[in-house]
Amino acid sequence: MEQPIFIPDDIITDDVICYIAGRYHVDAEKVVRQFLFQKGTLMEEESGFTLEENEIAILRDMGVEKQVKTQLS
């Protein structure tokens, strides 16, 4: 079951996140959820894909976890 989170529109529509989503044939929200899952922030079922280390680094450097995490608190 997916945990309810709020992902700001500027993250969902970000070109980099949309590019990564296209690589895995998923939407941007699934990319963000998978990123948070791999970082240990969200505990949910396997999404069917795993982000590569460089993709995690890119999303981390973009501050994705901090922007979404503030919405989780």
Residue pairs with C-beta under 8 A, 6 or more apart in sequence:
1 44
1 45
2 33
2 44
3 42
3 43
3 44
5 33
5 36
5 42
5 68
5 71
5 72
6 68
6 71
7 28
7 29
7 32
7 68
7 71
8 67
8 68
8 71
11 17
11 28
11 32
11 64
11 67
11 68
12 28
12 29
12 32
13 28
14 28
14 62
16 58
16 62
17 28
17 31
17 32
17 59
17 62
17 64
18 28
20 31
20 51
20 55
20 58
20 59
21 27
21 28
21 30
21 31
24 30
24 31
24 49
26 47
26 49
30 47
31 51
31 59
32 59
32 64
32 68
33 42
33 44
33 47
34 47
34 49
34 50
34 51
35 51
35 55
35 56
35 59
35 64
35 65
36 42
36 65
36 68
37 43
37 44
37 47
38 50
38 51
38 56
39 56
39 60
39 65
41 65
41 68
41 69
41 72
51 59
59 65
